[in-house]
Amino acid sequence: MTRDEILSASAMPLTSPSYPKGPYRFVGREYLLIHYESDPDAIRTTLPEPLEPDGNHVIFEWIKMLDSSGFGSYQESGINIAAKWKGTPCNYSAMMFLDDESPTTGGREIWGFPKKIGTPNLRVIHDTLTGTLHYAGYEVAFGTMAYKYQSLAQDHGETLQAMHKLNVNLKFIPDVDGKPKIAQLVGYRLQDVKLYGAWAGPARLHLIPHVNCRVADLPVRKVLFGRHIIADLTLPYGEVLFDYLA
């Protein structure tokens, strides 16, 4: 294997990379988003400086990826915190749990998504859009929303604006001696969004404490609203917003 072959690879292991080069297109991506108020001290503890909280607003999400280029078909769940980067509103990815190795590895290595293996499941049960998250065999999150309760067809502009919001991750990778090699805030915006539908409705969220899946560390103080979205989109490469080692 030559130097040029090594440097042109997309990912490890080079004999069978975990994922190809991007950007990555998602078709028919389905979201359950439960917006809620959480504890301000817990938010400040979780949010890395120099990001600042944007109120006490937290979003618990379930996402079903039926068709994603390079990553295949999988599901994920996690928590985003509403924040501000130099005055610009953004969503900070606090924790994510997936049921597939390829997007877990790719998300961590490229963008710094805080991904771990778990068992999320988003499905419709009768009149209820239902999300569950299991970790190490036990349920740690349970979210429900009334199914297609209120169409947001008249407000697709607002939904699209929210989907184009700045997203921020904390990318941390140690060197071979255990010391930090990469410590960055990484930003990206979704591109080429094609919205098929968006719905609002009442929602509920229950979080269960777990030492290795700490979703309950951002407790639910008040559920604000639910959103159900189906869209195509492209996840592009990101950019470094802040380098802690500079």
FITI-617552 format. One record per residue (C-alpha): residue number from 1; x, y, z. Coordinates in Angstrom, 2 decimals, padded with zeros to 5 digits. Layout:
[atom NUM; [X; Y; Z]],
...
END
This chain:
[atom 1; [000.00; 000.00; 000.00]],
[atom 2; [001.54; 003.29; -001.12]],
[atom 3; [001.53; 006.64; 000.63]],
[atom 4; [-000.86; 008.04; -001.99]],
[atom 5; [-003.24; 005.10; -001.49]],
[atom 6; [-003.17; 005.65; 002.27]],
[atom 7; [-003.85; 009.38; 002.01]],
[atom 8; [-006.69; 008.89; -000.49]],
[atom 9; [-008.60; 006.49; 001.78]],
[atom 10; [-011.98; 007.46; 003.20]],
[atom 11; [-011.75; 005.82; 006.63]],
[atom 12; [-010.30; 003.03; 008.74]],
[atom 13; [-009.78; 000.15; 008.32]],
[atom 14; [-008.20; 000.83; 004.94]],
[atom 15; [-008.80; -002.74; 003.75]],
[atom 16; [-012.58; -002.23; 004.18]],
[atom 17; [-013.44; 001.35; 005.20]],
[atom 18; [-016.34; 001.88; 007.60]],
[atom 19; [-017.79; 004.55; 005.28]],
[atom 20; [-017.04; 006.21; 001.91]],
[atom 21; [-016.24; 009.86; 001.31]],
[atom 22; [-019.09; 012.36; 001.50]],
[atom 23; [-021.10; 014.48; 001.29]],
[atom 24; [-023.94; 012.22; 002.43]],
[atom 25; [-027.53; 012.29; 001.14]],
[atom 26; [-030.49; 011.17; 003.24]],
[atom 27; [-033.79; 010.25; 001.59]],
[atom 28; [-037.07; 010.10; 003.50]],
[atom 29; [-035.48; 011.01; 006.83]],
[atom 30; [-038.16; 011.01; 009.56]],
[atom 31; [-037.94; 012.99; 012.81]],
[atom 32; [-039.75; 013.04; 016.13]],
[atom 33; [-038.60; 016.17; 017.98]],
[atom 34; [-039.79; 016.86; 021.51]],
[atom 35; [-038.93; 020.38; 022.66]],
[atom 36; [-038.75; 020.94; 026.40]],
[atom 37; [-037.43; 023.16; 029.15]],
[atom 38; [-034.67; 021.74; 031.33]],
[atom 39; [-032.63; 022.74; 034.36]],
[atom 40; [-030.40; 025.77; 033.61]],
[atom 41; [-027.54; 024.49; 035.78]],
[atom 42; [-027.59; 021.12; 033.99]],
[atom 43; [-027.54; 022.88; 030.63]],
[atom 44; [-024.58; 025.07; 031.63]],
[atom 45; [-022.70; 022.00; 032.90]],
[atom 46; [-023.22; 020.17; 029.61]],
[atom 47; [-022.66; 023.06; 027.21]],
[atom 48; [-018.96; 023.69; 026.38]],
[atom 49; [-017.59; 027.22; 026.45]],
[atom 50; [-017.58; 029.54; 024.58]],
[atom 51; [-021.12; 028.45; 023.62]],
[atom 52; [-023.86; 030.15; 025.63]],
[atom 53; [-027.32; 028.78; 026.49]],
[atom 54; [-030.24; 030.12; 024.46]],
[atom 55; [-032.77; 029.98; 027.27]],
[atom 56; [-033.44; 026.60; 028.92]],
[atom 57; [-034.50; 024.96; 025.65]],
[atom 58; [-033.57; 021.33; 024.94]],
[atom 59; [-034.66; 019.05; 022.08]],
[atom 60; [-034.91; 015.29; 022.38]],
[atom 61; [-034.91; 013.66; 018.96]],
[atom 62; [-035.60; 010.35; 017.32]],
[atom 63; [-034.53; 010.04; 013.67]],
[atom 64; [-035.23; 007.18; 011.29]],
[atom 65; [-032.80; 007.00; 008.35]],
[atom 66; [-034.27; 004.62; 005.79]],
[atom 67; [-031.88; 005.51; 002.95]],
[atom 68; [-028.56; 007.27; 003.57]],
[atom 69; [-025.69; 007.21; 001.11]],
[atom 70; [-022.68; 005.37; 002.52]],
[atom 71; [-024.31; 004.68; 005.89]],
[atom 72; [-027.30; 002.57; 004.85]],
[atom 73; [-030.46; 002.24; 006.97]],
[atom 74; [-030.45; 002.90; 010.71]],
[atom 75; [-032.03; 004.85; 013.56]],
[atom 76; [-030.67; 007.29; 016.10]],
[atom 77; [-031.79; 009.24; 019.15]],
[atom 78; [-030.25; 011.99; 021.20]],
[atom 79; [-030.34; 015.43; 022.78]],
[atom 80; [-029.65; 018.88; 021.35]],
[atom 81; [-029.31; 022.03; 023.44]],
[atom 82; [-030.40; 025.41; 022.07]],
[atom 83; [-027.33; 027.63; 022.28]],
[atom 84; [-025.61; 030.67; 020.79]],
[atom 85; [-022.27; 030.89; 019.00]],
[atom 86; [-021.06; 034.49; 018.99]],
[atom 87; [-024.68; 035.59; 019.10]],
[atom 88; [-025.81; 033.20; 016.34]],
[atom 89; [-028.51; 030.72; 017.40]],
[atom 90; [-027.41; 027.11; 017.04]],
[atom 91; [-028.14; 023.59; 018.28]],
[atom 92; [-025.41; 021.81; 020.24]],
[atom 93; [-025.34; 018.00; 020.02]],
[atom 94; [-025.00; 016.82; 023.62]],
[atom 95; [-025.39; 013.04; 023.17]],
[atom 96; [-026.49; 010.59; 020.47]],
[atom 97; [-027.26; 006.87; 020.37]],
[atom 98; [-027.36; 004.74; 017.19]],
[atom 99; [-027.99; 001.13; 016.23]],
[atom 100; [-025.37; 000.91; 013.45]],
[atom 101; [-021.56; 000.98; 013.49]],
[atom 102; [-020.88; 002.79; 010.20]],
[atom 103; [-022.67; 006.12; 010.93]],
[atom 104; [-021.55; 005.95; 014.56]],
[atom 105; [-017.89; 005.74; 013.49]],
[atom 106; [-018.25; 008.22; 010.64]],
[atom 107; [-020.15; 010.75; 012.71]],
[atom 108; [-017.53; 010.71; 015.48]],
[atom 109; [-014.48; 010.75; 013.20]],
[atom 110; [-015.61; 013.43; 010.72]],
[atom 111; [-017.88; 015.88; 012.56]],
[atom 112; [-017.34; 014.93; 016.20]],
[atom 113; [-020.91; 013.78; 016.81]],
[atom 114; [-021.14; 012.41; 020.40]],
[atom 115; [-022.32; 008.97; 019.24]],
[atom 116; [-022.55; 005.69; 021.12]],
[atom 117; [-024.23; 002.40; 020.26]],
[atom 118; [-027.77; 002.08; 021.62]],
[atom 119; [-031.17; 000.86; 020.44]],
[atom 120; [-033.48; 003.70; 019.35]],
[atom 121; [-036.82; 002.91; 017.73]],
[atom 122; [-039.27; 005.32; 016.07]],
[atom 123; [-042.61; 003.95; 014.89]],
[atom 124; [-046.32; 004.69; 014.67]],
[atom 125; [-048.49; 002.75; 017.11]],
[atom 126; [-052.15; 003.36; 016.23]],
[atom 127; [-052.70; 007.11; 016.80]],
[atom 128; [-049.31; 007.78; 018.41]],
[atom 129; [-045.87; 008.54; 017.02]],
[atom 130; [-043.72; 006.67; 019.51]],
[atom 131; [-039.99; 006.82; 020.23]],
[atom 132; [-038.09; 004.54; 022.58]],
[atom 133; [-034.40; 004.34; 023.46]],
[atom 134; [-032.82; 001.29; 025.08]],
[atom 135; [-029.24; 001.19; 026.34]],
[atom 136; [-027.54; -001.97; 027.61]],
[atom 137; [-030.87; -003.77; 027.51]],
[atom 138; [-032.93; -001.24; 029.46]],
[atom 139; [-035.27; 001.57; 028.41]],
[atom 140; [-033.85; 005.01; 029.17]],
[atom 141; [-036.19; 007.26; 027.14]],
[atom 142; [-039.82; 007.14; 026.03]],
[atom 143; [-041.40; 009.87; 023.90]],
[atom 144; [-044.85; 010.18; 022.36]],
[atom 145; [-046.62; 012.64; 020.10]],
[atom 146; [-050.14; 012.68; 018.71]],
[atom 147; [-049.82; 011.41; 015.12]],
[atom 148; [-050.17; 014.10; 012.43]],
[atom 149; [-052.22; 016.14; 014.87]],
[atom 150; [-051.80; 019.49; 013.12]],
[atom 151; [-050.35; 020.03; 009.66]],
[atom 152; [-047.68; 022.72; 009.31]],
[atom 153; [-048.03; 022.89; 005.53]],
[atom 154; [-048.74; 026.62; 005.84]],
[atom 155; [-045.54; 027.10; 007.87]],
[atom 156; [-043.00; 025.15; 005.82]],
[atom 157; [-040.82; 028.25; 005.63]],
[atom 158; [-040.43; 028.25; 009.41]],
[atom 159; [-039.69; 024.52; 009.44]],
[atom 160; [-037.09; 024.86; 006.69]],
[atom 161; [-035.47; 027.77; 008.51]],
[atom 162; [-035.14; 025.60; 011.63]],
[atom 163; [-033.60; 022.77; 009.59]],
[atom 164; [-030.98; 025.14; 008.17]],
[atom 165; [-029.96; 026.32; 011.64]],
[atom 166; [-026.29; 026.13; 012.59]],
[atom 167; [-025.43; 022.84; 014.32]],
[atom 168; [-022.38; 022.53; 016.58]],
[atom 169; [-020.46; 019.50; 017.90]],
[atom 170; [-017.52; 019.17; 020.27]],
[atom 171; [-014.95; 017.01; 018.48]],
[atom 172; [-012.41; 015.46; 020.86]],
[atom 173; [-009.84; 012.85; 019.75]],
[atom 174; [-006.84; 011.82; 021.91]],
[atom 175; [-003.33; 011.25; 020.56]],
[atom 176; [-001.43; 007.97; 020.94]],
[atom 177; [-000.09; 009.15; 024.31]],
[atom 178; [-003.59; 009.87; 025.60]],
[atom 179; [-003.22; 013.64; 025.42]],
[atom 180; [-005.69; 015.69; 023.36]],
[atom 181; [-004.88; 015.64; 019.64]],
[atom 182; [-008.08; 017.31; 018.37]],
[atom 183; [-010.33; 019.50; 020.54]],
[atom 184; [-012.61; 021.62; 018.39]],
[atom 185; [-016.06; 023.07; 018.10]],
[atom 186; [-017.27; 021.98; 014.65]],
[atom 187; [-020.14; 023.68; 012.85]],
[atom 188; [-022.27; 022.61; 009.90]],
[atom 189; [-025.61; 023.36; 008.25]],
[atom 190; [-027.84; 020.87; 006.46]],
[atom 191; [-028.12; 021.45; 002.71]],
[atom 192; [-030.49; 020.71; -000.18]],
[atom 193; [-033.44; 020.12; 002.15]],
[atom 194; [-036.62; 018.86; 000.47]],
[atom 195; [-039.50; 018.87; 002.91]],
[atom 196; [-042.28; 016.30; 002.41]],
[atom 197; [-044.30; 017.07; 005.51]],
[atom 198; [-044.26; 018.68; 008.95]],
[atom 199; [-046.73; 018.33; 011.78]],
[atom 200; [-047.18; 019.78; 015.26]],
[atom 201; [-048.92; 018.21; 018.22]],
[atom 202; [-048.97; 017.55; 021.95]],
[atom 203; [-046.09; 015.45; 023.19]],
[atom 204; [-044.73; 013.81; 026.33]],
[atom 205; [-041.23; 012.68; 027.31]],
[atom 206; [-039.98; 010.38; 030.07]],
[atom 207; [-036.26; 009.98; 030.84]],
[atom 208; [-034.73; 007.31; 033.10]],
[atom 209; [-031.34; 007.77; 034.83]],
[atom 210; [-028.51; 005.54; 033.57]],
[atom 211; [-024.82; 005.93; 034.32]],
[atom 212; [-023.67; 005.24; 030.73]],
[atom 213; [-026.60; 006.85; 028.91]],
[atom 214; [-027.10; 010.13; 030.71]],
[atom 215; [-030.12; 011.53; 028.92]],
[atom 216; [-031.83; 012.10; 032.28]],
[atom 217; [-029.01; 014.45; 033.31]],
[atom 218; [-030.95; 017.07; 031.30]],
[atom 219; [-034.25; 016.58; 033.12]],
[atom 220; [-037.66; 017.46; 031.73]],
[atom 221; [-039.09; 020.49; 033.54]],
[atom 222; [-041.81; 021.29; 031.01]],
[atom 223; [-042.65; 019.82; 027.59]],
[atom 224; [-043.14; 022.68; 025.13]],
[atom 225; [-044.27; 020.99; 021.89]],
[atom 226; [-043.67; 018.15; 019.49]],
[atom 227; [-042.67; 018.15; 015.83]],
[atom 228; [-042.90; 015.38; 013.24]],
[atom 229; [-040.89; 015.99; 010.05]],
[atom 230; [-040.15; 013.98; 006.91]],
[atom 231; [-037.50; 015.31; 004.52]],
[atom 232; [-034.60; 014.61; 002.17]],
[atom 233; [-031.35; 016.41; 002.96]],
[atom 234; [-027.59; 016.45; 002.51]],
[atom 235; [-025.14; 016.35; 005.40]],
[atom 236; [-022.05; 018.27; 004.19]],
[atom 237; [-018.61; 018.40; 005.73]],
[atom 238; [-018.21; 020.88; 008.59]],
[atom 239; [-015.88; 023.70; 009.55]],
[atom 240; [-013.84; 024.39; 012.67]],
[atom 241; [-015.45; 027.19; 014.68]],
[atom 242; [-013.11; 027.07; 017.68]],
[atom 243; [-009.87; 025.23; 018.40]],
[atom 244; [-009.19; 024.59; 022.08]],
[atom 245; [-005.56; 023.67; 021.32]],
[atom 246; [-004.73; 026.75; 019.27]],
END
